[in-house]
Structures are given as C-alpha cells and as structure tokens.
C-alpha cells in the first residue's frame, strides 16, 4: 500500500515537473539560475571567505558584502513566485509579485556588479567569456524586473476594481 502511494506521488511530481518544463514560462530556468547564484554567493562567503578578485578590486570591502547579499537575495524571487500563485487573497498575490521584483532586482544587481567590476579590472584584449554570459543574465534580469513592475501595476488595478 505504501509503495503504491509513493509511486503515485512520484508520478504527480513528475507530471507537475514536465508541465512546468514544457510551459513557455521562465520560472524553472529563473529558479535554476538564482539558486546557483545563491550557492555561488554562499560559497564565496563560507568556503572561500572572499569574493572573486575582480569584484574585490573594483568594489572594496563594503561592496563585497553588498554583492554577496545581492547574490543570495535573488532567492527571494522563488518565494515570491510561490506566493503569487495564490488567487484567493489579493495581498498574498501582490506581496508575491513584490518579492519576485525584489529577487529579480537582486539578481540584476549582482550580475551587473560582476560585469562592471570585471570590465573595470580587466584589460581589453584579454580573453573574457564569463563576463558576456553575466551581461546576458543581467539583461534578462532587467527585463524580468520590467515585467514584474508591469504585473504589479496590473494586479493593483485588478484589486481596486
């Protein structure tokens, strides 16, 4: 009986996962990137006890802390996504949208901080690849922030009527 129940739950989880993966949304990929960003920030804080040299040289000690907080703060977006799925309570949905915006803004700040500090510390003409990937991620996070603001405005208008 218990094995049958576990197998049934496994199918439900797999069905839900594939529904999310097959959707045209960005939630799965955004969650994947932001969790890796937070793990990278936690690694720098707890294991390496420092930030990448380019960030350290460009931002200084206070900037290092802010950059690490931005890296790990991006995970707020995941909690916001879960909250915004609620259609019963207006304040839960709107609060979730605000948390998504905050998480996307943290991601935008950490990606942009890395790009700007790398460009400041590096000499042009040297091989740079990761900075272009981070620039693309910063662009994506910027447009997610813009989308979040539009969704917040829409939800607030719907809540007033």
N, C-alpha and C positions, 0 to 999 in steps of 0.2 A: 504494500500500500504506500509506504513512504517513498520507495523508489519511483513509483508511478507519479506521485505528486512532484518529486524533484524533477523528473523528466518533463512533466507538463510545464512546470515553472521555467525550465530551461528553454522550452520551445517558445514560451511567451516572451522571454528576454531576447531570444534570437530574432523573433518576428519584429519586436519593437526596434532592435538594433538595425535590422535591414531596412525597416521603414524609414528610420532617420537617415541612414546612409544613402538610400535611394531618393530621398527628397532633394529638392533643389536648394534647400537652405544651407546656411553656413555654420549652424550650431555645432555639428560634430567636429568640423575642422577647426573652428574657433576654440572649442574646448580643448582639443588636442594641442594646438599651438600654445594656448595660455597655460595649460598645465606644465608643458615643457619649459615655458618661460619661468614659471614659478619654481620649478625644480632647479633650473639654472641659477636663479637668484638665491635659493636656499643653499645650493652647493657652494656658491661664492661666499656666502655668509658663514656657513657652518664648517665646511671642509677646507676650502682654500683660504678662508679668513681674509679675503681680499676680492676686489673686482678686477676685470681684465685691465691690463696695463694701459691700454688706450683710454679707457674710461677714467682710471685713476689719475692719469696725467692731465686730462682735459678738465675734469670736474672738481678735483680736490676732495678733501675728506667729507665735507658736508654733502657734496654732490654724489659721492659714493653711496652714502646712506639713502639719499632720496632715490637714486637709481635702483638700488636693491628693493626699496619699498614699492616702487613702481612695478618692478618685475613680479614681485609676489602679490601685489594688489590686483593684478589682472584677473586673478581667480574669482574676484567678487562678481565678475560677469556671469559666471556659471550659476551662482546662487540667484542672481537676477533673472536668468533665463527660466529657472525652475519656478520662481515666484510669478513671473509674467504669464505663465500658462494658466493661472487661475482666472477664470472669467466670472466667478461668483462675487468676489469683493473687489471693488474699484481700487481701494488703497493698496491692496496686495499686488494687483497687476501693475499699477502705476509705480509703486515702490520698486518692483522688479525691473521695470524699464529704466528707472533712475540708477539702479545698481548695475545694469548692463552698460549704461552710458559711462558710469564711473570706472568699470573694469576695462572697457574699450579705451577710455582716456588714459588709464594707467599703461595699457599696452602701447598706445601711441607714444606716450612719453618715454617709455623705456626703449622702444625701437628707435625713436628719433634721437634720444640721448646717445645711444650707441653709435648711430650713423654719424652724428655731428662730432662726437669725440674721436671717432676713427679718422674722419676726414681732417680734423684738426691736428692729430698726432702723426698721421701717415704722410709720407712724401708721395706726391702724384708721380706716377710712372712705375711704382712698385705694384706687384700683383695683389689685387684686392678682389675677393669674390664675396665673402660673407657680408660685407657692407652693402652690397647691392641686394642681397636677399633681405637684409634687415630694412633697407629702404623700401622694398616692395611690401614687406609686412607693415611698415609704418604707414604707407599709403592705404593699405587695406584697413588698418585700424582707424585711420582718419575718416574714411568713407563709412565705416561702421558707426563711428560717433555721429556723423551727419545723419545717417539713417535712424539712429537711436533718438536723436532730437526730434526728427520728424514724427516718429512713432509716439513719443511722449506728448507732443502737441496734439496729435490725432486722438490719443487716449483721453487727454484732458478735455478736449472738445466734446467727445462722446460722453464723458462723465457729467458734463454740465447740462446736456440736453436730456 
